[in-house]
């Protein structure tokens, strides 16, 4: 995420990861994917013959982090669904 000023360009930025926010924890737990592997907590390339790679994602933790970050720069603004 980045805060972009129209004249001064990017004034702040932060990287939010799926792993840090537990987005794919349930999916990986269900498939016995261990946290010490390269495929843990990542979004795979989409293959039209199978389920979408975001299936089973729990976005609550990531959404909360986004809302906290937005609240720092824009107090009183609430994200909507």
N, C-alpha and C positions, 0 to 999 in steps of 0.2 A: 504494500500500500504506500501511497505517496500523497503528500499535500503539495499541490501545485499552485503557485502564485502566478497570475497572468503576466506580471512584469519581471518577477525575480526567478521564475521557473520553480524547480523543486526546492522546497524549503525544509522538508522532513520526509523521511521514509523509513519503513520497517518491513521486514520479511516475516511473514507468518507461515509456519509449516503445519501440514496435516498431522505430523507425528506429535508435535508439541501440544496440539489441541485435541488429540484422540479421535480425529475424524474417521479413521478406518480401523480403529481398535477392535470393534466388534467383528467386522469382516475378517480381519486377520486372525483373530482368536478362533472364529468358526472354521477357518481353513488351516489352522495350526501353523500359521506363519509366525515365526519367532522374531522378536525385536532385533536380534543381532544379524538379520539377513537384509540383503539389498531390496527385497520386495515388500518389506514391512512399512506400512503407512504411506505408500506411494500410489499415485493415480496412474494406472496403466493406459497404454494407447487403446483407443476404442476399436473393437473388432465387431463388425455388424452381425456376425453369426452368433455372438454370445451376449451375455448380459452387459449393460453399460458398466464401465469401470467405477462409476460413482455409486453403484447400487450398494446399499448397506452403509453408506456414509452417514455419520451422525455429526451434524454441523453446529450443534449447540455451542461447543467450546470455542470454535472458530468465530462464530457469530458474536459471542460475548466479547472476544478479544477485539473484533472490528468495532463493536459499539463503544468499548472503552477507549480505543484509539480515536475514534471520531469525536467522542465526548471531550477529549483533551483539547482538540482544536476548535470544536463547535459546541460549546456547552449549551445544553437545552435542546439539542437536535436529537430526535429519536428515529431510528431506522424503522421502516415498515416492511411488512412481508410483500 
